[in-house]
Amino acid sequence: MIKLKIKYIGEREIDTPNSYKIFMDVIPNKIYEVLSIEKGFYRIVDESEEDYLYPPEKFEIVDNSPPAHIVA
């Protein structure tokens, strides 16, 4: 089980080589929980409320502590 929280450090609006603008469904400085890591990309639920893969260089890890064990 992955317990990894990341903060988006990229821009919401991205220029493409053909002069179009792409608006990302992640918010700068918002913290997201990683569902999985697939081929080096983070799978998160973004503002569209769907899960998508995002490149790790656009995020900063804010919490990667192991899950707490339950003691009975």
N, CA, C, O and CB atoms as a CASP TS submission, in Angstrom:
PFRMAT TS
TARGET T0000
AUTHOR 0000-0000-0000
METHOD Language model
MODEL 1
PARENT N/A
ATOM      1  N   MET     1       0.843  -1.183   0.000  1.00  0.00           N
ATOM      2  CA  MET     1       0.000   0.000   0.000  1.00  0.00           C
ATOM      3  C   MET     1       0.888   1.247   0.000  1.00  0.00           C
ATOM      4  O   MET     1       1.805   1.369   0.812  1.00  0.00           O
ATOM      5  CB  MET     1      -0.959  -0.002   1.225  1.00  0.00           C
ATOM      6  N   ILE     2       0.607   2.155  -0.908  1.00  0.00           N
ATOM      7  CA  ILE     2       1.372   3.396  -1.008  1.00  0.00           C
ATOM      8  C   ILE     2       0.727   4.450  -0.126  1.00  0.00           C
ATOM      9  O   ILE     2      -0.487   4.654  -0.162  1.00  0.00           O
ATOM     10  CB  ILE     2       1.458   3.887  -2.478  1.00  0.00           C
ATOM     11  N   LYS     3       1.557   5.114   0.666  1.00  0.00           N
ATOM     12  CA  LYS     3       1.083   6.280   1.397  1.00  0.00           C
ATOM     13  C   LYS     3       2.050   7.395   1.031  1.00  0.00           C
ATOM     14  O   LYS     3       3.104   7.556   1.645  1.00  0.00           O
ATOM     15  CB  LYS     3       1.016   6.029   2.975  1.00  0.00           C
ATOM     16  N   LEU     4       1.669   8.153   0.027  1.00  0.00           N
ATOM     17  CA  LEU     4       2.524   9.199  -0.482  1.00  0.00           C
ATOM     18  C   LEU     4       1.656  10.407  -0.788  1.00  0.00           C
ATOM     19  O   LEU     4       0.683  10.313  -1.536  1.00  0.00           O
ATOM     20  CB  LEU     4       3.306   8.730  -1.735  1.00  0.00           C
ATOM     21  N   LYS     5       2.013  11.532  -0.211  1.00  0.00           N
ATOM     22  CA  LYS     5       1.295  12.775  -0.492  1.00  0.00           C
ATOM     23  C   LYS     5       2.248  13.710  -1.208  1.00  0.00           C
ATOM     24  O   LYS     5       3.411  13.863  -0.834  1.00  0.00           O
ATOM     25  CB  LYS     5       0.738  13.432   0.817  1.00  0.00           C
ATOM     26  N   ILE     6       1.713  14.332  -2.257  1.00  0.00           N
ATOM     27  CA  ILE     6       2.528  15.193  -3.101  1.00  0.00           C
ATOM     28  C   ILE     6       1.836  16.530  -3.308  1.00  0.00           C
ATOM     29  O   ILE     6       0.610  16.629  -3.246  1.00  0.00           O
ATOM     30  CB  ILE     6       2.813  14.520  -4.450  1.00  0.00           C
ATOM     31  N   LYS     7       2.649  17.562  -3.557  1.00  0.00           N
ATOM     32  CA  LYS     7       2.115  18.902  -3.815  1.00  0.00           C
ATOM     33  C   LYS     7       2.460  19.281  -5.245  1.00  0.00           C
ATOM     34  O   LYS     7       3.606  19.134  -5.671  1.00  0.00           O
ATOM     35  CB  LYS     7       2.684  19.955  -2.801  1.00  0.00           C
ATOM     36  N   TYR     8       1.467  19.772  -5.990  1.00  0.00           N
ATOM     37  CA  TYR     8       1.697  20.174  -7.371  1.00  0.00           C
ATOM     38  C   TYR     8       2.454  21.488  -7.389  1.00  0.00           C
ATOM     39  O   TYR     8       2.009  22.474  -6.801  1.00  0.00           O
ATOM     40  CB  TYR     8       0.365  20.298  -8.144  1.00  0.00           C
ATOM     41  N   ILE     9       3.604  21.507  -8.066  1.00  0.00           N
ATOM     42  CA  ILE     9       4.436  22.709  -8.114  1.00  0.00           C
ATOM     43  C   ILE     9       4.515  23.294  -9.522  1.00  0.00           C
ATOM     44  O   ILE     9       5.267  24.236  -9.770  1.00  0.00           O
ATOM     45  CB  ILE     9       5.836  22.395  -7.608  1.00  0.00           C
ATOM     46  N   GLY    10       3.727  22.723 -10.446  1.00  0.00           N
ATOM     47  CA  GLY    10       3.704  23.221 -11.811  1.00  0.00           C
ATOM     48  C   GLY    10       2.689  24.349 -11.970  1.00  0.00           C
ATOM     49  O   GLY    10       2.135  24.852 -10.992  1.00  0.00           O
ATOM     50  N   GLU    11       2.464  24.723 -13.197  1.00  0.00           N
ATOM     51  CA  GLU    11       1.502  25.765 -13.534  1.00  0.00           C
ATOM     52  C   GLU    11       0.175  25.132 -13.931  1.00  0.00           C
ATOM     53  O   GLU    11       0.135  23.991 -14.391  1.00  0.00           O
ATOM     54  CB  GLU    11       2.037  26.660 -14.671  1.00  0.00           C
ATOM     55  N   ARG    12      -0.889  25.867 -13.755  1.00  0.00           N
ATOM     56  CA  ARG    12      -2.211  25.370 -14.150  1.00  0.00           C
ATOM     57  C   ARG    12      -2.393  25.474 -15.664  1.00  0.00           C
ATOM     58  O   ARG    12      -3.119  24.682 -16.266  1.00  0.00           O
ATOM     59  CB  ARG    12      -3.324  26.155 -13.424  1.00  0.00           C
ATOM     60  N   GLU    13      -1.739  26.440 -16.261  1.00  0.00           N
ATOM     61  CA  GLU    13      -1.861  26.692 -17.691  1.00  0.00           C
ATOM     62  C   GLU    13      -0.512  26.402 -18.355  1.00  0.00           C
ATOM     63  O   GLU    13       0.521  26.906 -17.913  1.00  0.00           O
ATOM     64  CB  GLU    13      -2.321  28.163 -17.968  1.00  0.00           C
ATOM     65  N   ILE    14      -0.525  25.593 -19.410  1.00  0.00           N
ATOM     66  CA  ILE    14       0.713  25.200 -20.078  1.00  0.00           C
ATOM     67  C   ILE    14       0.625  25.560 -21.558  1.00  0.00           C
ATOM     68  O   ILE    14      -0.361  25.242 -22.223  1.00  0.00           O
ATOM     69  CB  ILE    14       0.985  23.680 -19.897  1.00  0.00           C
ATOM     70  N   ASP    15       1.655  26.220 -22.068  1.00  0.00           N
ATOM     71  CA  ASP    15       1.735  26.522 -23.498  1.00  0.00           C
ATOM     72  C   ASP    15       2.288  25.304 -24.230  1.00  0.00           C
ATOM     73  O   ASP    15       3.210  24.644 -23.751  1.00  0.00           O
ATOM     74  CB  ASP    15       2.627  27.779 -23.759  1.00  0.00           C
ATOM     75  N   THR    16       1.720  25.016 -25.387  1.00  0.00           N
ATOM     76  CA  THR    16       2.202  23.912 -26.210  1.00  0.00           C
ATOM     77  C   THR    16       2.997  24.474 -27.383  1.00  0.00           C
ATOM     78  O   THR    16       2.883  25.662 -27.686  1.00  0.00           O
ATOM     79  CB  THR    16       1.022  23.032 -26.713  1.00  0.00           C
ATOM     80  N   PRO    17       3.799  23.647 -28.048  1.00  0.00           N
ATOM     81  CA  PRO    17       4.599  24.133 -29.189  1.00  0.00           C
ATOM     82  C   PRO    17       3.754  24.738 -30.320  1.00  0.00           C
ATOM     83  O   PRO    17       4.251  25.578 -31.070  1.00  0.00           O
ATOM     84  CB  PRO    17       5.426  22.992 -29.747  1.00  0.00           C
ATOM     85  N   ASN    18       2.496  24.328 -30.452  1.00  0.00           N
ATOM     86  CA  ASN    18       1.655  24.860 -31.524  1.00  0.00           C
ATOM     87  C   ASN    18       0.781  26.035 -31.062  1.00  0.00           C
ATOM     88  O   ASN    18      -0.247  26.322 -31.674  1.00  0.00           O
ATOM     89  CB  ASN    18       0.773  23.754 -32.078  1.00  0.00           C
ATOM     90  N   SER    19       1.190  26.708 -29.989  1.00  0.00           N
ATOM     91  CA  SER    19       0.548  27.927 -29.472  1.00  0.00           C
ATOM     92  C   SER    19      -0.815  27.709 -28.815  1.00  0.00           C
ATOM     93  O   SER    19      -1.534  28.677 -28.569  1.00  0.00           O
ATOM     94  CB  SER    19       0.387  28.903 -30.582  1.00  0.00           C
ATOM     95  N   TYR    20      -1.179  26.481 -28.530  1.00  0.00           N
ATOM     96  CA  TYR    20      -2.407  26.225 -27.781  1.00  0.00           C
ATOM     97  C   TYR    20      -2.074  26.218 -26.297  1.00  0.00           C
ATOM     98  O   TYR    20      -0.939  25.947 -25.907  1.00  0.00           O
ATOM     99  CB  TYR    20      -3.067  24.877 -28.212  1.00  0.00           C
ATOM    100  N   LYS    21      -3.056  26.513 -25.488  1.00  0.00           N
ATOM    101  CA  LYS    21      -2.877  26.443 -24.040  1.00  0.00           C
ATOM    102  C   LYS    21      -3.644  25.240 -23.515  1.00  0.00           C
ATOM    103  O   LYS    21      -4.781  24.986 -23.915  1.00  0.00           O
ATOM    104  CB  LYS    21      -3.355  27.755 -23.345  1.00  0.00           C
ATOM    105  N   ILE    22      -3.012  24.510 -22.623  1.00  0.00           N
ATOM    106  CA  ILE    22      -3.646  23.376 -21.962  1.00  0.00           C
ATOM    107  C   ILE    22      -3.848  23.761 -20.509  1.00  0.00           C
ATOM    108  O   ILE    22      -2.925  24.263 -19.868  1.00  0.00           O
ATOM    109  CB  ILE    22      -2.789  22.064 -22.096  1.00  0.00           C
ATOM    110  N   PHE    23      -5.033  23.535 -19.984  1.00  0.00           N
ATOM    111  CA  PHE    23      -5.308  23.809 -18.584  1.00  0.00           C
ATOM    112  C   PHE    23      -5.301  22.485 -17.831  1.00  0.00           C
ATOM    113  O   PHE    23      -6.075  21.576 -18.129  1.00  0.00           O
ATOM    114  CB  PHE    23      -6.669  24.554 -18.407  1.00  0.00           C
ATOM    115  N   MET    24      -4.411  22.401 -16.852  1.00  0.00           N
ATOM    116  CA  MET    24      -4.259  21.178 -16.073  1.00  0.00           C
ATOM    117  C   MET    24      -5.387  21.060 -15.060  1.00  0.00           C
ATOM    118  O   MET    24      -5.900  22.065 -14.568  1.00  0.00           O
ATOM    119  CB  MET    24      -2.894  21.149 -15.365  1.00  0.00           C
ATOM    120  N   ASP    25      -5.767  19.828 -14.752  1.00  0.00           N
ATOM    121  CA  ASP    25      -6.793  19.575 -13.750  1.00  0.00           C
ATOM    122  C   ASP    25      -6.186  19.337 -12.369  1.00  0.00           C
ATOM    123  O   ASP    25      -6.725  18.578 -11.564  1.00  0.00           O
ATOM    124  CB  ASP    25      -7.640  18.379 -14.160  1.00  0.00           C
ATOM    125  N   VAL    26      -5.067  19.990 -12.109  1.00  0.00           N
ATOM    126  CA  VAL    26      -4.454  19.997 -10.782  1.00  0.00           C
ATOM    127  C   VAL    26      -4.194  21.453 -10.412  1.00  0.00           C
ATOM    128  O   VAL    26      -3.960  22.294 -11.280  1.00  0.00           O
ATOM    129  CB  VAL    26      -3.121  19.145 -10.746  1.00  0.00           C
ATOM    130  N   ILE    27      -4.239  21.734  -9.135  1.00  0.00           N
ATOM    131  CA  ILE    27      -4.113  23.107  -8.648  1.00  0.00           C
ATOM    132  C   ILE    27      -2.738  23.311  -8.019  1.00  0.00           C
ATOM    133  O   ILE    27      -2.323  22.518  -7.174  1.00  0.00           O
ATOM    134  CB  ILE    27      -5.230  23.432  -7.627  1.00  0.00           C
ATOM    135  N   PRO    28      -2.027  24.367  -8.423  1.00  0.00           N
ATOM    136  CA  PRO    28      -0.719  24.640  -7.822  1.00  0.00           C
ATOM    137  C   PRO    28      -0.806  24.731  -6.292  1.00  0.00           C
ATOM    138  O   PRO    28      -1.717  25.350  -5.742  1.00  0.00           O
ATOM    139  CB  PRO    28      -0.139  25.942  -8.391  1.00  0.00           C
ATOM    140  N   ASN    29       0.143  24.112  -5.637  1.00  0.00           N
ATOM    141  CA  ASN    29       0.292  24.074  -4.178  1.00  0.00           C
ATOM    142  C   ASN    29      -0.745  23.216  -3.460  1.00  0.00           C
ATOM    143  O   ASN    29      -0.739  23.160  -2.230  1.00  0.00           O
ATOM    144  CB  ASN    29       0.225  25.459  -3.641  1.00  0.00           C
ATOM    145  N   LYS    30      -1.626  22.553  -4.184  1.00  0.00           N
ATOM    146  CA  LYS    30      -2.589  21.645  -3.542  1.00  0.00           C
ATOM    147  C   LYS    30      -1.920  20.297  -3.333  1.00  0.00           C
ATOM    148  O   LYS    30      -1.111  19.857  -4.151  1.00  0.00           O
ATOM    149  CB  LYS    30      -3.891  21.491  -4.400  1.00  0.00           C
ATOM    150  N   ILE    31      -2.265  19.649  -2.231  1.00  0.00           N
ATOM    151  CA  ILE    31      -1.701  18.346  -1.893  1.00  0.00           C
ATOM    152  C   ILE    31      -2.649  17.240  -2.371  1.00  0.00           C
ATOM    153  O   ILE    31      -3.858  17.288  -2.143  1.00  0.00           O
ATOM    154  CB  ILE    31      -1.449  18.232  -0.359  1.00  0.00           C
ATOM    155  N   TYR    32      -2.066  16.257  -3.034  1.00  0.00           N
ATOM    156  CA  TYR    32      -2.806  15.113  -3.569  1.00  0.00           C
ATOM    157  C   TYR    32      -2.219  13.831  -3.007  1.00  0.00           C
ATOM    158  O   TYR    32      -1.035  13.772  -2.677  1.00  0.00           O
ATOM    159  CB  TYR    32      -2.768  15.096  -5.120  1.00  0.00           C
ATOM    160  N   GLU    33      -3.056  12.800  -2.898  1.00  0.00           N
ATOM    161  CA  GLU    33      -2.592  11.496  -2.448  1.00  0.00           C
ATOM    162  C   GLU    33      -2.352  10.608  -3.668  1.00  0.00           C
ATOM    163  O   GLU    33      -3.191  10.519  -4.564  1.00  0.00           O
ATOM    164  CB  GLU    33      -3.619  10.844  -1.475  1.00  0.00           C
ATOM    165  N   VAL    34      -1.201   9.959  -3.685  1.00  0.00           N
ATOM    166  CA  VAL    34      -0.836   9.077  -4.798  1.00  0.00           C
ATOM    167  C   VAL    34      -1.535   7.739  -4.621  1.00  0.00           C
ATOM    168  O   VAL    34      -1.424   7.099  -3.575  1.00  0.00           O
ATOM    169  CB  VAL    34       0.710   8.884  -4.882  1.00  0.00           C
ATOM    170  N   LEU    35      -2.260   7.321  -5.662  1.00  0.00           N
ATOM    171  CA  LEU    35      -2.935   6.028  -5.639  1.00  0.00           C
ATOM    172  C   LEU    35      -1.967   4.906  -6.005  1.00  0.00           C
ATOM    173  O   LEU    35      -2.014   3.817  -5.432  1.00  0.00           O
ATOM    174  CB  LEU    35      -4.132   6.031  -6.598  1.00  0.00           C
ATOM    175  N   SER    36      -1.087   5.189  -6.972  1.00  0.00           N
ATOM    176  CA  SER    36      -0.088   4.208  -7.399  1.00  0.00           C
ATOM    177  C   SER    36       0.993   4.935  -8.193  1.00  0.00           C
ATOM    178  O   SER    36       0.836   6.092  -8.584  1.00  0.00           O
ATOM    179  CB  SER    36      -0.740   3.066  -8.254  1.00  0.00           C
ATOM    180  N   ILE    37       2.085   4.227  -8.416  1.00  0.00           N
ATOM    181  CA  ILE    37       3.155   4.733  -9.280  1.00  0.00           C
ATOM    182  C   ILE    37       3.273   3.744 -10.422  1.00  0.00           C
ATOM    183  O   ILE    37       3.537   2.560 -10.212  1.00  0.00           O
ATOM    184  CB  ILE    37       4.533   4.901  -8.502  1.00  0.00           C
ATOM    185  N   GLU    38       3.072   4.246 -11.646  1.00  0.00           N
ATOM    186  CA  GLU    38       3.069   3.387 -12.824  1.00  0.00           C
ATOM    187  C   GLU    38       4.062   3.918 -13.849  1.00  0.00           C
ATOM    188  O   GLU    38       3.921   5.036 -14.346  1.00  0.00           O
ATOM    189  CB  GLU    38       1.653   3.296 -13.435  1.00  0.00           C
ATOM    190  N   LYS    39       5.068   3.102 -14.160  1.00  0.00           N
ATOM    191  CA  LYS    39       6.115   3.475 -15.121  1.00  0.00           C
ATOM    192  C   LYS    39       6.716   4.834 -14.781  1.00  0.00           C
ATOM    193  O   LYS    39       7.037   5.620 -15.673  1.00  0.00           O
ATOM    194  CB  LYS    39       5.551   3.497 -16.548  1.00  0.00           C
ATOM    195  N   GLY    40       6.866   5.105 -13.481  1.00  0.00           N
ATOM    196  CA  GLY    40       7.494   6.336 -13.025  1.00  0.00           C
ATOM    197  C   GLY    40       6.554   7.527 -12.898  1.00  0.00           C
ATOM    198  O   GLY    40       6.993   8.606 -12.499  1.00  0.00           O
ATOM    199  N   PHE    41       5.279   7.366 -13.225  1.00  0.00           N
ATOM    200  CA  PHE    41       4.306   8.457 -13.118  1.00  0.00           C
ATOM    201  C   PHE    41       3.402   8.245 -11.915  1.00  0.00           C
ATOM    202  O   PHE    41       3.121   7.109 -11.532  1.00  0.00           O
ATOM    203  CB  PHE    41       3.463   8.566 -14.402  1.00  0.00           C
ATOM    204  N   TYR    42       2.946   9.348 -11.319  1.00  0.00           N
ATOM    205  CA  TYR    42       2.026   9.287 -10.184  1.00  0.00           C
ATOM    206  C   TYR    42       0.586   9.217 -10.676  1.00  0.00           C
ATOM    207  O   TYR    42       0.183  10.018 -11.519  1.00  0.00           O
ATOM    208  CB  TYR    42       2.218  10.507  -9.259  1.00  0.00           C
ATOM    209  N   ARG    43      -0.186   8.278 -10.167  1.00  0.00           N
ATOM    210  CA  ARG    43      -1.616   8.229 -10.445  1.00  0.00           C
ATOM    211  C   ARG    43      -2.328   8.903  -9.277  1.00  0.00           C
ATOM    212  O   ARG    43      -2.236   8.456  -8.134  1.00  0.00           O
ATOM    213  CB  ARG    43      -2.120   6.747 -10.652  1.00  0.00           C
ATOM    214  N   ILE    44      -3.039   9.987  -9.584  1.00  0.00           N
ATOM    215  CA  ILE    44      -3.768  10.730  -8.556  1.00  0.00           C
ATOM    216  C   ILE    44      -5.181  11.030  -9.059  1.00  0.00           C
ATOM    217  O   ILE    44      -5.442  10.994 -10.261  1.00  0.00           O
ATOM    218  CB  ILE    44      -3.021  12.050  -8.185  1.00  0.00           C
ATOM    219  N   VAL    45      -6.079  11.323  -8.132  1.00  0.00           N
ATOM    220  CA  VAL    45      -7.408  11.823  -8.478  1.00  0.00           C
ATOM    221  C   VAL    45      -7.271  13.334  -8.538  1.00  0.00           C
ATOM    222  O   VAL    45      -6.955  13.983  -7.541  1.00  0.00           O
ATOM    223  CB  VAL    45      -8.524  11.365  -7.432  1.00  0.00           C
ATOM    224  N   ASP    46      -7.513  13.888  -9.724  1.00  0.00           N
ATOM    225  CA  ASP    46      -7.351  15.333  -9.893  1.00  0.00           C
ATOM    226  C   ASP    46      -8.689  16.062  -9.731  1.00  0.00           C
ATOM    227  O   ASP    46      -9.664  15.478  -9.257  1.00  0.00           O
ATOM    228  CB  ASP    46      -6.744  15.643 -11.273  1.00  0.00           C
ATOM    229  N   GLU    47      -8.730  17.323 -10.121  1.00  0.00           N
ATOM    230  CA  GLU    47      -9.928  18.144  -9.922  1.00  0.00           C
ATOM    231  C   GLU    47     -11.108  17.708 -10.791  1.00  0.00           C
ATOM    232  O   GLU    47     -12.237  18.134 -10.551  1.00  0.00           O
ATOM    233  CB  GLU    47      -9.605  19.590 -10.207  1.00  0.00           C
ATOM    234  N   SER    48     -10.866  16.874 -11.786  1.00  0.00           N
ATOM    235  CA  SER    48     -11.962  16.335 -12.599  1.00  0.00           C
ATOM    236  C   SER    48     -12.649  15.170 -11.876  1.00  0.00           C
ATOM    237  O   SER    48     -13.644  14.624 -12.353  1.00  0.00           O
ATOM    238  CB  SER    48     -11.433  15.871 -13.980  1.00  0.00           C
ATOM    239  N   GLU    49     -12.094  14.803 -10.712  1.00  0.00           N
ATOM    240  CA  GLU    49     -12.549  13.686  -9.887  1.00  0.00           C
ATOM    241  C   GLU    49     -12.330  12.331 -10.559  1.00  0.00           C
ATOM    242  O   GLU    49     -12.967  11.339 -10.205  1.00  0.00           O
ATOM    243  CB  GLU    49     -14.015  13.857  -9.557  1.00  0.00           C
ATOM    244  N   GLU    50     -11.421  12.307 -11.530  1.00  0.00           N
ATOM    245  CA  GLU    50     -10.991  11.072 -12.190  1.00  0.00           C
ATOM    246  C   GLU    50      -9.519  10.864 -11.867  1.00  0.00           C
ATOM    247  O   GLU    50      -8.811  11.814 -11.533  1.00  0.00           O
ATOM    248  CB  GLU    50     -11.229  11.131 -13.747  1.00  0.00           C
ATOM    249  N   ASP    51      -9.054   9.613 -11.967  1.00  0.00           N
ATOM    250  CA  ASP    51      -7.637   9.369 -11.705  1.00  0.00           C
ATOM    251  C   ASP    51      -6.868   9.360 -13.017  1.00  0.00           C
ATOM    252  O   ASP    51      -7.289   8.754 -14.003  1.00  0.00           O
ATOM    253  CB  ASP    51      -7.435   8.034 -10.950  1.00  0.00           C
ATOM    254  N   TYR    52      -5.718  10.056 -13.005  1.00  0.00           N
ATOM    255  CA  TYR    52      -4.852  10.176 -14.174  1.00  0.00           C
ATOM    256  C   TYR    52      -3.396  10.085 -13.749  1.00  0.00           C
ATOM    257  O   TYR    52      -3.068  10.261 -12.575  1.00  0.00           O
ATOM    258  CB  TYR    52      -5.114  11.500 -14.920  1.00  0.00           C
ATOM    259  N   LEU    53      -2.527   9.808 -14.712  1.00  0.00           N
ATOM    260  CA  LEU    53      -1.090   9.767 -14.462  1.00  0.00           C
ATOM    261  C   LEU    53      -0.487  11.140 -14.705  1.00  0.00           C
ATOM    262  O   LEU    53      -0.823  11.817 -15.677  1.00  0.00           O
ATOM    263  CB  LEU    53      -0.406   8.711 -15.352  1.00  0.00           C
ATOM    264  N   TYR    54       0.412  11.542 -13.808  1.00  0.00           N
ATOM    265  CA  TYR    54       1.103  12.823 -13.912  1.00  0.00           C
ATOM    266  C   TYR    54       2.596  12.614 -13.724  1.00  0.00           C
ATOM    267  O   TYR    54       3.007  11.725 -12.979  1.00  0.00           O
ATOM    268  CB  TYR    54       0.561  13.830 -12.875  1.00  0.00           C
ATOM    269  N   PRO    55       3.421  13.433 -14.398  1.00  0.00           N
ATOM    270  CA  PRO    55       4.878  13.297 -14.274  1.00  0.00           C
ATOM    271  C   PRO    55       5.367  13.771 -12.900  1.00  0.00           C
ATOM    272  O   PRO    55       4.920  14.808 -12.411  1.00  0.00           O
ATOM    273  CB  PRO    55       5.584  14.096 -15.386  1.00  0.00           C
ATOM    274  N   PRO    56       6.269  13.030 -12.281  1.00  0.00           N
ATOM    275  CA  PRO    56       6.729  13.367 -10.930  1.00  0.00           C
ATOM    276  C   PRO    56       7.495  14.678 -10.833  1.00  0.00           C
ATOM    277  O   PRO    56       7.541  15.278  -9.759  1.00  0.00           O
ATOM    278  CB  PRO    56       7.590  12.273 -10.415  1.00  0.00           C
ATOM    279  N   GLU    57       8.103  15.143 -11.935  1.00  0.00           N
ATOM    280  CA  GLU    57       8.871  16.388 -11.849  1.00  0.00           C
ATOM    281  C   GLU    57       7.995  17.614 -11.623  1.00  0.00           C
ATOM    282  O   GLU    57       8.511  18.698 -11.351  1.00  0.00           O
ATOM    283  CB  GLU    57       9.679  16.577 -13.107  1.00  0.00           C
ATOM    284  N   LYS    58       6.685  17.460 -11.731  1.00  0.00           N
ATOM    285  CA  LYS    58       5.755  18.571 -11.487  1.00  0.00           C
ATOM    286  C   LYS    58       5.220  18.567 -10.053  1.00  0.00           C
ATOM    287  O   LYS    58       4.336  19.351  -9.710  1.00  0.00           O
ATOM    288  CB  LYS    58       4.587  18.505 -12.472  1.00  0.00           C
ATOM    289  N   PHE    59       5.765  17.674  -9.220  1.00  0.00           N
ATOM    290  CA  PHE    59       5.282  17.528  -7.848  1.00  0.00           C
ATOM    291  C   PHE    59       6.438  17.503  -6.860  1.00  0.00           C
ATOM    292  O   PHE    59       7.574  17.180  -7.208  1.00  0.00           O
ATOM    293  CB  PHE    59       4.446  16.257  -7.707  1.00  0.00           C
ATOM    294  N   GLU    60       6.124  17.846  -5.643  1.00  0.00           N
ATOM    295  CA  GLU    60       7.068  17.782  -4.522  1.00  0.00           C
ATOM    296  C   GLU    60       6.470  16.835  -3.486  1.00  0.00           C
ATOM    297  O   GLU    60       5.296  16.958  -3.135  1.00  0.00           O
ATOM    298  CB  GLU    60       7.346  19.218  -3.902  1.00  0.00           C
ATOM    299  N   ILE    61       7.267  15.896  -2.999  1.00  0.00           N
ATOM    300  CA  ILE    61       6.779  14.963  -1.977  1.00  0.00           C
ATOM    301  C   ILE    61       6.674  15.709  -0.657  1.00  0.00           C
ATOM    302  O   ILE    61       7.629  16.350  -0.219  1.00  0.00           O
ATOM    303  CB  ILE    61       7.720  13.719  -1.840  1.00  0.00           C
ATOM    304  N   VAL    62       5.503  15.622  -0.023  1.00  0.00           N
ATOM    305  CA  VAL    62       5.315  16.287   1.264  1.00  0.00           C
ATOM    306  C   VAL    62       5.160  15.292   2.406  1.00  0.00           C
ATOM    307  O   VAL    62       5.356  15.652   3.567  1.00  0.00           O
ATOM    308  CB  VAL    62       4.103  17.193   1.207  1.00  0.00           C
ATOM    309  N   ASP    63       4.807  14.032   2.091  1.00  0.00           N
ATOM    310  CA  ASP    63       4.699  13.013   3.134  1.00  0.00           C
ATOM    311  C   ASP    63       4.845  11.645   2.494  1.00  0.00           C
ATOM    312  O   ASP    63       4.052  11.260   1.635  1.00  0.00           O
ATOM    313  CB  ASP    63       3.348  13.125   3.899  1.00  0.00           C
ATOM    314  N   ASN    64       5.857  10.923   2.915  1.00  0.00           N
ATOM    315  CA  ASN    64       6.029   9.551   2.428  1.00  0.00           C
ATOM    316  C   ASN    64       6.259   8.599   3.593  1.00  0.00           C
ATOM    317  O   ASN    64       6.979   7.609   3.469  1.00  0.00           O
ATOM    318  CB  ASN    64       7.202   9.468   1.433  1.00  0.00           C
ATOM    319  N   SER    65       5.636   8.915   4.729  1.00  0.00           N
ATOM    320  CA  SER    65       5.802   8.066   5.908  1.00  0.00           C
ATOM    321  C   SER    65       5.063   6.749   5.712  1.00  0.00           C
ATOM    322  O   SER    65       4.035   6.708   5.036  1.00  0.00           O
ATOM    323  CB  SER    65       5.294   8.785   7.178  1.00  0.00           C
ATOM    324  N   PRO    66       5.576   5.682   6.295  1.00  0.00           N
ATOM    325  CA  PRO    66       4.901   4.384   6.170  1.00  0.00           C
ATOM    326  C   PRO    66       3.572   4.407   6.911  1.00  0.00           C
ATOM    327  O   PRO    66       3.400   5.178   7.855  1.00  0.00           O
ATOM    328  CB  PRO    66       5.794   3.246   6.712  1.00  0.00           C
ATOM    329  N   PRO    67       2.630   3.564   6.488  1.00  0.00           N
ATOM    330  CA  PRO    67       1.338   3.512   7.189  1.00  0.00           C
ATOM    331  C   PRO    67       1.517   3.092   8.642  1.00  0.00           C
ATOM    332  O   PRO    67       2.371   2.263   8.958  1.00  0.00           O
ATOM    333  CB  PRO    67       0.378   2.544   6.480  1.00  0.00           C
ATOM    334  N   ALA    68       0.715   3.663   9.508  1.00  0.00           N
ATOM    335  CA  ALA    68       0.777   3.322  10.938  1.00  0.00           C
ATOM    336  C   ALA    68       0.232   1.910  11.147  1.00  0.00           C
ATOM    337  O   ALA    68      -0.738   1.507  10.504  1.00  0.00           O
ATOM    338  CB  ALA    68      -0.028   4.353  11.796  1.00  0.00           C
ATOM    339  N   HIS    69       0.861   1.169  12.046  1.00  0.00           N
ATOM    340  CA  HIS    69       0.373  -0.168  12.368  1.00  0.00           C
ATOM    341  C   HIS    69      -0.649  -0.069  13.487  1.00  0.00           C
ATOM    342  O   HIS    69      -0.497   0.720  14.420  1.00  0.00           O
ATOM    343  CB  HIS    69       1.538  -1.109  12.772  1.00  0.00           C
ATOM    344  N   ILE    70      -1.672  -0.863  13.381  1.00  0.00           N
ATOM    345  CA  ILE    70      -2.717  -0.883  14.408  1.00  0.00           C
ATOM    346  C   ILE    70      -2.297  -1.882  15.471  1.00  0.00           C
ATOM    347  O   ILE    70      -1.996  -3.037  15.169  1.00  0.00           O
ATOM    348  CB  ILE    70      -4.124  -1.252  13.802  1.00  0.00           C
ATOM    349  N   VAL    71      -2.279  -1.433  16.706  1.00  0.00           N
ATOM    350  CA  VAL    71      -1.913  -2.293  17.832  1.00  0.00           C
ATOM    351  C   VAL    71      -3.172  -2.611  18.603  1.00  0.00           C
ATOM    352  O   VAL    71      -3.885  -1.712  19.051  1.00  0.00           O
ATOM    353  CB  VAL    71      -0.847  -1.619  18.753  1.00  0.00           C
ATOM    354  N   ALA    72      -3.446  -3.904  18.758  1.00  0.00           N
ATOM    355  CA  ALA    72      -4.672  -4.313  19.471  1.00  0.00           C
ATOM    356  C   ALA    72      -4.370  -4.663  20.904  1.00  0.00           C
ATOM    357  O   ALA    72      -5.275  -5.028  21.654  1.00  0.00           O
ATOM    358  CB  ALA    72      -5.336  -5.506  18.779  1.00  0.00           C
TER
END
